[in-house]
Amino acid sequence: MQGFLTALAVSFAVIFVAELGDKSQLMAMTFATRFKPVPVLVGITAATALVHLVSVGIGYGLGAALPTGWISLVAGVAFLAFGAWTLRGDHLTDEEKSKAEKSTGSAILAVGGAFFLAELGDKTMLATITLATQHGWFGTWVGSTVGMVAADALAILVGRYLGRHLPEKVIKWGAAALFAIFGIWLLIEAVVDLR
């Protein structure tokens, strides 16, 4: 049970922070201006649960097949790269913004489809794969899914009620610092394991 709770807490925290300022969070804000919040959240939750289930499957499989020292080394480098990616920032392309603004039909299907495609290969998917190599798949899946949905729910609230007044620089630097801390921690673990 403790392993589940650790995986849940770590993956929630990492993915929540990683999602702040991410393009899918920007999509959530955009969808929230067009659709009611509940269908947007349902679509986000369904897409996130599916993408993160695939992610933890890949990560758990890699974790079982590779020695832990090498996994920690690769994961540490990956987390440092995620920190750099976070500092670079994400922006919606004109096409992505247009899709979010002009989607018709069922809001749940429109949001779910857009989020599923946006998350494939995104840093939160890659971070979930990395976390699943280190922790149990179920706790990582639940934590990463809830973390992402919570961050996107925050974006919906901000998008609907507060506009775009979040201090983007503070969010970027905070998220990058968290990734760097996790990356350095994993690199130290790798060095200890590979000695």
MODELLER restraints for C-alpha pairs under 7 A, 6 or more apart:
rsr = mdl.restraints
at = mdl.atoms
rsr.add(forms.Gaussian(group=physical.xy_distance, feature=features.Distance(at['CA:3:A'], at['CA:136:A']), mean=6.85, stdev=0.5))
rsr.add(forms.Gaussian(group=physical.xy_distance, feature=features.Distance(at['CA:4:A'], at['CA:136:A']), mean=6.42, stdev=0.5))
rsr.add(forms.Gaussian(group=physical.xy_distance, feature=features.Distance(at['CA:4:A'], at['CA:139:A']), mean=4.78, stdev=0.5))
rsr.add(forms.Gaussian(group=physical.xy_distance, feature=features.Distance(at['CA:5:A'], at['CA:139:A']), mean=6.65, stdev=0.5))
rsr.add(forms.Gaussian(group=physical.xy_distance, feature=features.Distance(at['CA:7:A'], at['CA:135:A']), mean=5.36, stdev=0.5))
rsr.add(forms.Gaussian(group=physical.xy_distance, feature=features.Distance(at['CA:7:A'], at['CA:136:A']), mean=6.20, stdev=0.5))
rsr.add(forms.Gaussian(group=physical.xy_distance, feature=features.Distance(at['CA:7:A'], at['CA:139:A']), mean=4.82, stdev=0.5))
rsr.add(forms.Gaussian(group=physical.xy_distance, feature=features.Distance(at['CA:7:A'], at['CA:140:A']), mean=5.04, stdev=0.5))
rsr.add(forms.Gaussian(group=physical.xy_distance, feature=features.Distance(at['CA:8:A'], at['CA:139:A']), mean=4.47, stdev=0.5))
rsr.add(forms.Gaussian(group=physical.xy_distance, feature=features.Distance(at['CA:8:A'], at['CA:140:A']), mean=5.41, stdev=0.5))
rsr.add(forms.Gaussian(group=physical.xy_distance, feature=features.Distance(at['CA:8:A'], at['CA:142:A']), mean=6.41, stdev=0.5))
rsr.add(forms.Gaussian(group=physical.xy_distance, feature=features.Distance(at['CA:8:A'], at['CA:143:A']), mean=4.23, stdev=0.5))
rsr.add(forms.Gaussian(group=physical.xy_distance, feature=features.Distance(at['CA:9:A'], at['CA:143:A']), mean=6.37, stdev=0.5))
rsr.add(forms.Gaussian(group=physical.xy_distance, feature=features.Distance(at['CA:11:A'], at['CA:131:A']), mean=6.67, stdev=0.5))
rsr.add(forms.Gaussian(group=physical.xy_distance, feature=features.Distance(at['CA:11:A'], at['CA:140:A']), mean=5.43, stdev=0.5))
rsr.add(forms.Gaussian(group=physical.xy_distance, feature=features.Distance(at['CA:11:A'], at['CA:143:A']), mean=5.03, stdev=0.5))
rsr.add(forms.Gaussian(group=physical.xy_distance, feature=features.Distance(at['CA:11:A'], at['CA:144:A']), mean=4.96, stdev=0.5))
rsr.add(forms.Gaussian(group=physical.xy_distance, feature=features.Distance(at['CA:12:A'], at['CA:143:A']), mean=4.27, stdev=0.5))
rsr.add(forms.Gaussian(group=physical.xy_distance, feature=features.Distance(at['CA:12:A'], at['CA:144:A']), mean=4.94, stdev=0.5))
rsr.add(forms.Gaussian(group=physical.xy_distance, feature=features.Distance(at['CA:12:A'], at['CA:146:A']), mean=6.49, stdev=0.5))
rsr.add(forms.Gaussian(group=physical.xy_distance, feature=features.Distance(at['CA:12:A'], at['CA:147:A']), mean=4.34, stdev=0.5))
rsr.add(forms.Gaussian(group=physical.xy_distance, feature=features.Distance(at['CA:13:A'], at['CA:147:A']), mean=6.60, stdev=0.5))
rsr.add(forms.Gaussian(group=physical.xy_distance, feature=features.Distance(at['CA:15:A'], at['CA:124:A']), mean=6.09, stdev=0.5))
rsr.add(forms.Gaussian(group=physical.xy_distance, feature=features.Distance(at['CA:15:A'], at['CA:144:A']), mean=5.53, stdev=0.5))
rsr.add(forms.Gaussian(group=physical.xy_distance, feature=features.Distance(at['CA:15:A'], at['CA:147:A']), mean=5.49, stdev=0.5))
rsr.add(forms.Gaussian(group=physical.xy_distance, feature=features.Distance(at['CA:15:A'], at['CA:148:A']), mean=5.84, stdev=0.5))
rsr.add(forms.Gaussian(group=physical.xy_distance, feature=features.Distance(at['CA:16:A'], at['CA:147:A']), mean=4.41, stdev=0.5))
rsr.add(forms.Gaussian(group=physical.xy_distance, feature=features.Distance(at['CA:16:A'], at['CA:148:A']), mean=5.28, stdev=0.5))
rsr.add(forms.Gaussian(group=physical.xy_distance, feature=features.Distance(at['CA:16:A'], at['CA:150:A']), mean=6.95, stdev=0.5))
rsr.add(forms.Gaussian(group=physical.xy_distance, feature=features.Distance(at['CA:16:A'], at['CA:151:A']), mean=5.43, stdev=0.5))
rsr.add(forms.Gaussian(group=physical.xy_distance, feature=features.Distance(at['CA:17:A'], at['CA:175:A']), mean=5.45, stdev=0.5))
rsr.add(forms.Gaussian(group=physical.xy_distance, feature=features.Distance(at['CA:18:A'], at['CA:124:A']), mean=6.37, stdev=0.5))
rsr.add(forms.Gaussian(group=physical.xy_distance, feature=features.Distance(at['CA:18:A'], at['CA:175:A']), mean=6.02, stdev=0.5))
rsr.add(forms.Gaussian(group=physical.xy_distance, feature=features.Distance(at['CA:19:A'], at['CA:25:A']), mean=6.50, stdev=0.5))
rsr.add(forms.Gaussian(group=physical.xy_distance, feature=features.Distance(at['CA:19:A'], at['CA:124:A']), mean=6.79, stdev=0.5))
rsr.add(forms.Gaussian(group=physical.xy_distance, feature=features.Distance(at['CA:19:A'], at['CA:148:A']), mean=6.18, stdev=0.5))
rsr.add(forms.Gaussian(group=physical.xy_distance, feature=features.Distance(at['CA:19:A'], at['CA:151:A']), mean=6.21, stdev=0.5))
rsr.add(forms.Gaussian(group=physical.xy_distance, feature=features.Distance(at['CA:20:A'], at['CA:151:A']), mean=6.41, stdev=0.5))
rsr.add(forms.Gaussian(group=physical.xy_distance, feature=features.Distance(at['CA:20:A'], at['CA:171:A']), mean=6.73, stdev=0.5))
rsr.add(forms.Gaussian(group=physical.xy_distance, feature=features.Distance(at['CA:21:A'], at['CA:90:A']), mean=6.87, stdev=0.5))
rsr.add(forms.Gaussian(group=physical.xy_distance, feature=features.Distance(at['CA:22:A'], at['CA:90:A']), mean=5.40, stdev=0.5))
rsr.add(forms.Gaussian(group=physical.xy_distance, feature=features.Distance(at['CA:23:A'], at['CA:90:A']), mean=5.19, stdev=0.5))
rsr.add(forms.Gaussian(group=physical.xy_distance, feature=features.Distance(at['CA:23:A'], at['CA:91:A']), mean=5.57, stdev=0.5))
rsr.add(forms.Gaussian(group=physical.xy_distance, feature=features.Distance(at['CA:23:A'], at['CA:92:A']), mean=5.79, stdev=0.5))
rsr.add(forms.Gaussian(group=physical.xy_distance, feature=features.Distance(at['CA:24:A'], at['CA:115:A']), mean=6.60, stdev=0.5))
rsr.add(forms.Gaussian(group=physical.xy_distance, feature=features.Distance(at['CA:24:A'], at['CA:118:A']), mean=6.59, stdev=0.5))
rsr.add(forms.Gaussian(group=physical.xy_distance, feature=features.Distance(at['CA:25:A'], at['CA:152:A']), mean=5.28, stdev=0.5))
rsr.add(forms.Gaussian(group=physical.xy_distance, feature=features.Distance(at['CA:25:A'], at['CA:155:A']), mean=5.95, stdev=0.5))
rsr.add(forms.Gaussian(group=physical.xy_distance, feature=features.Distance(at['CA:27:A'], at['CA:100:A']), mean=6.46, stdev=0.5))
rsr.add(forms.Gaussian(group=physical.xy_distance, feature=features.Distance(at['CA:28:A'], at['CA:152:A']), mean=6.03, stdev=0.5))
rsr.add(forms.Gaussian(group=physical.xy_distance, feature=features.Distance(at['CA:28:A'], at['CA:155:A']), mean=6.22, stdev=0.5))
rsr.add(forms.Gaussian(group=physical.xy_distance, feature=features.Distance(at['CA:28:A'], at['CA:156:A']), mean=5.83, stdev=0.5))
rsr.add(forms.Gaussian(group=physical.xy_distance, feature=features.Distance(at['CA:29:A'], at['CA:155:A']), mean=5.41, stdev=0.5))
rsr.add(forms.Gaussian(group=physical.xy_distance, feature=features.Distance(at['CA:29:A'], at['CA:156:A']), mean=5.00, stdev=0.5))
rsr.add(forms.Gaussian(group=physical.xy_distance, feature=features.Distance(at['CA:29:A'], at['CA:159:A']), mean=4.60, stdev=0.5))
rsr.add(forms.Gaussian(group=physical.xy_distance, feature=features.Distance(at['CA:30:A'], at['CA:100:A']), mean=6.15, stdev=0.5))
rsr.add(forms.Gaussian(group=physical.xy_distance, feature=features.Distance(at['CA:30:A'], at['CA:101:A']), mean=6.51, stdev=0.5))
rsr.add(forms.Gaussian(group=physical.xy_distance, feature=features.Distance(at['CA:31:A'], at['CA:40:A']), mean=6.79, stdev=0.5))
rsr.add(forms.Gaussian(group=physical.xy_distance, feature=features.Distance(at['CA:31:A'], at['CA:100:A']), mean=5.64, stdev=0.5))
rsr.add(forms.Gaussian(group=physical.xy_distance, feature=features.Distance(at['CA:31:A'], at['CA:101:A']), mean=6.58, stdev=0.5))
rsr.add(forms.Gaussian(group=physical.xy_distance, feature=features.Distance(at['CA:32:A'], at['CA:40:A']), mean=6.79, stdev=0.5))
rsr.add(forms.Gaussian(group=physical.xy_distance, feature=features.Distance(at['CA:32:A'], at['CA:156:A']), mean=5.50, stdev=0.5))
rsr.add(forms.Gaussian(group=physical.xy_distance, feature=features.Distance(at['CA:32:A'], at['CA:159:A']), mean=6.45, stdev=0.5))
rsr.add(forms.Gaussian(group=physical.xy_distance, feature=features.Distance(at['CA:32:A'], at['CA:160:A']), mean=6.28, stdev=0.5))
rsr.add(forms.Gaussian(group=physical.xy_distance, feature=features.Distance(at['CA:33:A'], at['CA:159:A']), mean=6.93, stdev=0.5))
rsr.add(forms.Gaussian(group=physical.xy_distance, feature=features.Distance(at['CA:33:A'], at['CA:160:A']), mean=6.30, stdev=0.5))
rsr.add(forms.Gaussian(group=physical.xy_distance, feature=features.Distance(at['CA:34:A'], at['CA:101:A']), mean=6.56, stdev=0.5))
rsr.add(forms.Gaussian(group=physical.xy_distance, feature=features.Distance(at['CA:35:A'], at['CA:107:A']), mean=6.60, stdev=0.5))
rsr.add(forms.Gaussian(group=physical.xy_distance, feature=features.Distance(at['CA:37:A'], at['CA:156:A']), mean=6.86, stdev=0.5))
rsr.add(forms.Gaussian(group=physical.xy_distance, feature=features.Distance(at['CA:39:A'], at['CA:107:A']), mean=5.93, stdev=0.5))
rsr.add(forms.Gaussian(group=physical.xy_distance, feature=features.Distance(at['CA:39:A'], at['CA:108:A']), mean=5.14, stdev=0.5))
rsr.add(forms.Gaussian(group=physical.xy_distance, feature=features.Distance(at['CA:40:A'], at['CA:107:A']), mean=6.57, stdev=0.5))
rsr.add(forms.Gaussian(group=physical.xy_distance, feature=features.Distance(at['CA:40:A'], at['CA:108:A']), mean=6.06, stdev=0.5))
rsr.add(forms.Gaussian(group=physical.xy_distance, feature=features.Distance(at['CA:40:A'], at['CA:111:A']), mean=6.03, stdev=0.5))
rsr.add(forms.Gaussian(group=physical.xy_distance, feature=features.Distance(at['CA:41:A'], at['CA:153:A']), mean=6.78, stdev=0.5))
rsr.add(forms.Gaussian(group=physical.xy_distance, feature=features.Distance(at['CA:42:A'], at['CA:108:A']), mean=6.28, stdev=0.5))
rsr.add(forms.Gaussian(group=physical.xy_distance, feature=features.Distance(at['CA:43:A'], at['CA:108:A']), mean=4.42, stdev=0.5))
rsr.add(forms.Gaussian(group=physical.xy_distance, feature=features.Distance(at['CA:43:A'], at['CA:109:A']), mean=6.41, stdev=0.5))
rsr.add(forms.Gaussian(group=physical.xy_distance, feature=features.Distance(at['CA:43:A'], at['CA:111:A']), mean=5.09, stdev=0.5))
rsr.add(forms.Gaussian(group=physical.xy_distance, feature=features.Distance(at['CA:43:A'], at['CA:112:A']), mean=4.05, stdev=0.5))
rsr.add(forms.Gaussian(group=physical.xy_distance, feature=features.Distance(at['CA:44:A'], at['CA:111:A']), mean=6.37, stdev=0.5))
rsr.add(forms.Gaussian(group=physical.xy_distance, feature=features.Distance(at['CA:44:A'], at['CA:112:A']), mean=5.49, stdev=0.5))
rsr.add(forms.Gaussian(group=physical.xy_distance, feature=features.Distance(at['CA:44:A'], at['CA:115:A']), mean=6.28, stdev=0.5))
rsr.add(forms.Gaussian(group=physical.xy_distance, feature=features.Distance(at['CA:44:A'], at['CA:149:A']), mean=6.73, stdev=0.5))
rsr.add(forms.Gaussian(group=physical.xy_distance, feature=features.Distance(at['CA:45:A'], at['CA:149:A']), mean=6.02, stdev=0.5))
rsr.add(forms.Gaussian(group=physical.xy_distance, feature=features.Distance(at['CA:46:A'], at['CA:112:A']), mean=6.42, stdev=0.5))
rsr.add(forms.Gaussian(group=physical.xy_distance, feature=features.Distance(at['CA:47:A'], at['CA:112:A']), mean=5.05, stdev=0.5))
rsr.add(forms.Gaussian(group=physical.xy_distance, feature=features.Distance(at['CA:47:A'], at['CA:115:A']), mean=5.97, stdev=0.5))
rsr.add(forms.Gaussian(group=physical.xy_distance, feature=features.Distance(at['CA:47:A'], at['CA:116:A']), mean=4.88, stdev=0.5))
rsr.add(forms.Gaussian(group=physical.xy_distance, feature=features.Distance(at['CA:48:A'], at['CA:116:A']), mean=6.83, stdev=0.5))
rsr.add(forms.Gaussian(group=physical.xy_distance, feature=features.Distance(at['CA:48:A'], at['CA:145:A']), mean=5.87, stdev=0.5))
rsr.add(forms.Gaussian(group=physical.xy_distance, feature=features.Distance(at['CA:49:A'], at['CA:145:A']), mean=5.63, stdev=0.5))
rsr.add(forms.Gaussian(group=physical.xy_distance, feature=features.Distance(at['CA:51:A'], at['CA:116:A']), mean=6.59, stdev=0.5))
rsr.add(forms.Gaussian(group=physical.xy_distance, feature=features.Distance(at['CA:52:A'], at['CA:125:A']), mean=6.44, stdev=0.5))
rsr.add(forms.Gaussian(group=physical.xy_distance, feature=features.Distance(at['CA:52:A'], at['CA:128:A']), mean=6.71, stdev=0.5))
rsr.add(forms.Gaussian(group=physical.xy_distance, feature=features.Distance(at['CA:52:A'], at['CA:141:A']), mean=5.96, stdev=0.5))
rsr.add(forms.Gaussian(group=physical.xy_distance, feature=features.Distance(at['CA:52:A'], at['CA:145:A']), mean=6.55, stdev=0.5))
rsr.add(forms.Gaussian(group=physical.xy_distance, feature=features.Distance(at['CA:53:A'], at['CA:141:A']), mean=6.05, stdev=0.5))
rsr.add(forms.Gaussian(group=physical.xy_distance, feature=features.Distance(at['CA:55:A'], at['CA:125:A']), mean=6.07, stdev=0.5))
rsr.add(forms.Gaussian(group=physical.xy_distance, feature=features.Distance(at['CA:55:A'], at['CA:128:A']), mean=5.95, stdev=0.5))
rsr.add(forms.Gaussian(group=physical.xy_distance, feature=features.Distance(at['CA:55:A'], at['CA:129:A']), mean=4.85, stdev=0.5))
rsr.add(forms.Gaussian(group=physical.xy_distance, feature=features.Distance(at['CA:56:A'], at['CA:128:A']), mean=6.31, stdev=0.5))
rsr.add(forms.Gaussian(group=physical.xy_distance, feature=features.Distance(at['CA:56:A'], at['CA:129:A']), mean=5.32, stdev=0.5))
rsr.add(forms.Gaussian(group=physical.xy_distance, feature=features.Distance(at['CA:56:A'], at['CA:132:A']), mean=5.15, stdev=0.5))
rsr.add(forms.Gaussian(group=physical.xy_distance, feature=features.Distance(at['CA:56:A'], at['CA:137:A']), mean=5.49, stdev=0.5))
rsr.add(forms.Gaussian(group=physical.xy_distance, feature=features.Distance(at['CA:56:A'], at['CA:140:A']), mean=6.99, stdev=0.5))
rsr.add(forms.Gaussian(group=physical.xy_distance, feature=features.Distance(at['CA:56:A'], at['CA:141:A']), mean=6.17, stdev=0.5))
rsr.add(forms.Gaussian(group=physical.xy_distance, feature=features.Distance(at['CA:58:A'], at['CA:129:A']), mean=6.24, stdev=0.5))
rsr.add(forms.Gaussian(group=physical.xy_distance, feature=features.Distance(at['CA:59:A'], at['CA:129:A']), mean=4.24, stdev=0.5))
rsr.add(forms.Gaussian(group=physical.xy_distance, feature=features.Distance(at['CA:59:A'], at['CA:130:A']), mean=5.98, stdev=0.5))
rsr.add(forms.Gaussian(group=physical.xy_distance, feature=features.Distance(at['CA:59:A'], at['CA:132:A']), mean=4.69, stdev=0.5))
rsr.add(forms.Gaussian(group=physical.xy_distance, feature=features.Distance(at['CA:59:A'], at['CA:133:A']), mean=4.72, stdev=0.5))
rsr.add(forms.Gaussian(group=physical.xy_distance, feature=features.Distance(at['CA:60:A'], at['CA:132:A']), mean=5.20, stdev=0.5))
rsr.add(forms.Gaussian(group=physical.xy_distance, feature=features.Distance(at['CA:60:A'], at['CA:133:A']), mean=5.09, stdev=0.5))
rsr.add(forms.Gaussian(group=physical.xy_distance, feature=features.Distance(at['CA:60:A'], at['CA:137:A']), mean=6.03, stdev=0.5))
rsr.add(forms.Gaussian(group=physical.xy_distance, feature=features.Distance(at['CA:62:A'], at['CA:133:A']), mean=6.25, stdev=0.5))
rsr.add(forms.Gaussian(group=physical.xy_distance, feature=features.Distance(at['CA:63:A'], at['CA:71:A']), mean=7.00, stdev=0.5))
rsr.add(forms.Gaussian(group=physical.xy_distance, feature=features.Distance(at['CA:63:A'], at['CA:133:A']), mean=4.20, stdev=0.5))
rsr.add(forms.Gaussian(group=physical.xy_distance, feature=features.Distance(at['CA:63:A'], at['CA:134:A']), mean=6.79, stdev=0.5))
rsr.add(forms.Gaussian(group=physical.xy_distance, feature=features.Distance(at['CA:69:A'], at['CA:190:A']), mean=4.58, stdev=0.5))
rsr.add(forms.Gaussian(group=physical.xy_distance, feature=features.Distance(at['CA:69:A'], at['CA:193:A']), mean=4.89, stdev=0.5))
rsr.add(forms.Gaussian(group=physical.xy_distance, feature=features.Distance(at['CA:69:A'], at['CA:194:A']), mean=5.44, stdev=0.5))
rsr.add(forms.Gaussian(group=physical.xy_distance, feature=features.Distance(at['CA:70:A'], at['CA:190:A']), mean=6.50, stdev=0.5))
rsr.add(forms.Gaussian(group=physical.xy_distance, feature=features.Distance(at['CA:72:A'], at['CA:186:A']), mean=5.18, stdev=0.5))
rsr.add(forms.Gaussian(group=physical.xy_distance, feature=features.Distance(at['CA:72:A'], at['CA:187:A']), mean=6.21, stdev=0.5))
rsr.add(forms.Gaussian(group=physical.xy_distance, feature=features.Distance(at['CA:72:A'], at['CA:189:A']), mean=6.40, stdev=0.5))
rsr.add(forms.Gaussian(group=physical.xy_distance, feature=features.Distance(at['CA:72:A'], at['CA:190:A']), mean=4.89, stdev=0.5))
rsr.add(forms.Gaussian(group=physical.xy_distance, feature=features.Distance(at['CA:73:A'], at['CA:186:A']), mean=6.51, stdev=0.5))
rsr.add(forms.Gaussian(group=physical.xy_distance, feature=features.Distance(at['CA:73:A'], at['CA:187:A']), mean=5.23, stdev=0.5))
rsr.add(forms.Gaussian(group=physical.xy_distance, feature=features.Distance(at['CA:73:A'], at['CA:190:A']), mean=4.98, stdev=0.5))
rsr.add(forms.Gaussian(group=physical.xy_distance, feature=features.Distance(at['CA:75:A'], at['CA:130:A']), mean=5.77, stdev=0.5))
rsr.add(forms.Gaussian(group=physical.xy_distance, feature=features.Distance(at['CA:75:A'], at['CA:183:A']), mean=6.95, stdev=0.5))
rsr.add(forms.Gaussian(group=physical.xy_distance, feature=features.Distance(at['CA:75:A'], at['CA:186:A']), mean=6.59, stdev=0.5))
rsr.add(forms.Gaussian(group=physical.xy_distance, feature=features.Distance(at['CA:76:A'], at['CA:182:A']), mean=6.97, stdev=0.5))
rsr.add(forms.Gaussian(group=physical.xy_distance, feature=features.Distance(at['CA:76:A'], at['CA:183:A']), mean=3.88, stdev=0.5))
rsr.add(forms.Gaussian(group=physical.xy_distance, feature=features.Distance(at['CA:76:A'], at['CA:184:A']), mean=6.13, stdev=0.5))
rsr.add(forms.Gaussian(group=physical.xy_distance, feature=features.Distance(at['CA:76:A'], at['CA:186:A']), mean=4.63, stdev=0.5))
rsr.add(forms.Gaussian(group=physical.xy_distance, feature=features.Distance(at['CA:76:A'], at['CA:187:A']), mean=4.90, stdev=0.5))
rsr.add(forms.Gaussian(group=physical.xy_distance, feature=features.Distance(at['CA:77:A'], at['CA:183:A']), mean=6.16, stdev=0.5))
rsr.add(forms.Gaussian(group=physical.xy_distance, feature=features.Distance(at['CA:79:A'], at['CA:179:A']), mean=5.29, stdev=0.5))
rsr.add(forms.Gaussian(group=physical.xy_distance, feature=features.Distance(at['CA:79:A'], at['CA:180:A']), mean=6.39, stdev=0.5))
rsr.add(forms.Gaussian(group=physical.xy_distance, feature=features.Distance(at['CA:79:A'], at['CA:182:A']), mean=6.52, stdev=0.5))
rsr.add(forms.Gaussian(group=physical.xy_distance, feature=features.Distance(at['CA:79:A'], at['CA:183:A']), mean=4.62, stdev=0.5))
rsr.add(forms.Gaussian(group=physical.xy_distance, feature=features.Distance(at['CA:80:A'], at['CA:179:A']), mean=6.04, stdev=0.5))
rsr.add(forms.Gaussian(group=physical.xy_distance, feature=features.Distance(at['CA:80:A'], at['CA:180:A']), mean=5.06, stdev=0.5))
rsr.add(forms.Gaussian(group=physical.xy_distance, feature=features.Distance(at['CA:80:A'], at['CA:183:A']), mean=5.14, stdev=0.5))
rsr.add(forms.Gaussian(group=physical.xy_distance, feature=features.Distance(at['CA:82:A'], at['CA:123:A']), mean=6.51, stdev=0.5))
rsr.add(forms.Gaussian(group=physical.xy_distance, feature=features.Distance(at['CA:82:A'], at['CA:179:A']), mean=6.39, stdev=0.5))
rsr.add(forms.Gaussian(group=physical.xy_distance, feature=features.Distance(at['CA:83:A'], at['CA:175:A']), mean=6.91, stdev=0.5))
rsr.add(forms.Gaussian(group=physical.xy_distance, feature=features.Distance(at['CA:83:A'], at['CA:176:A']), mean=3.97, stdev=0.5))
rsr.add(forms.Gaussian(group=physical.xy_distance, feature=features.Distance(at['CA:83:A'], at['CA:177:A']), mean=6.74, stdev=0.5))
rsr.add(forms.Gaussian(group=physical.xy_distance, feature=features.Distance(at['CA:83:A'], at['CA:179:A']), mean=4.90, stdev=0.5))
rsr.add(forms.Gaussian(group=physical.xy_distance, feature=features.Distance(at['CA:83:A'], at['CA:180:A']), mean=5.80, stdev=0.5))
rsr.add(forms.Gaussian(group=physical.xy_distance, feature=features.Distance(at['CA:84:A'], at['CA:176:A']), mean=6.53, stdev=0.5))
rsr.add(forms.Gaussian(group=physical.xy_distance, feature=features.Distance(at['CA:86:A'], at['CA:172:A']), mean=5.98, stdev=0.5))
rsr.add(forms.Gaussian(group=physical.xy_distance, feature=features.Distance(at['CA:86:A'], at['CA:175:A']), mean=6.75, stdev=0.5))
rsr.add(forms.Gaussian(group=physical.xy_distance, feature=features.Distance(at['CA:86:A'], at['CA:176:A']), mean=5.64, stdev=0.5))
rsr.add(forms.Gaussian(group=physical.xy_distance, feature=features.Distance(at['CA:87:A'], at['CA:172:A']), mean=5.48, stdev=0.5))
rsr.add(forms.Gaussian(group=physical.xy_distance, feature=features.Distance(at['CA:87:A'], at['CA:173:A']), mean=6.45, stdev=0.5))
rsr.add(forms.Gaussian(group=physical.xy_distance, feature=features.Distance(at['CA:87:A'], at['CA:176:A']), mean=6.11, stdev=0.5))
rsr.add(forms.Gaussian(group=physical.xy_distance, feature=features.Distance(at['CA:103:A'], at['CA:110:A']), mean=6.15, stdev=0.5))
rsr.add(forms.Gaussian(group=physical.xy_distance, feature=features.Distance(at['CA:119:A'], at['CA:125:A']), mean=6.41, stdev=0.5))
rsr.add(forms.Gaussian(group=physical.xy_distance, feature=features.Distance(at['CA:128:A'], at['CA:144:A']), mean=6.60, stdev=0.5))
rsr.add(forms.Gaussian(group=physical.xy_distance, feature=features.Distance(at['CA:131:A'], at['CA:140:A']), mean=6.75, stdev=0.5))
rsr.add(forms.Gaussian(group=physical.xy_distance, feature=features.Distance(at['CA:132:A'], at['CA:140:A']), mean=5.96, stdev=0.5))
rsr.add(forms.Gaussian(group=physical.xy_distance, feature=features.Distance(at['CA:158:A'], at['CA:164:A']), mean=6.96, stdev=0.5))
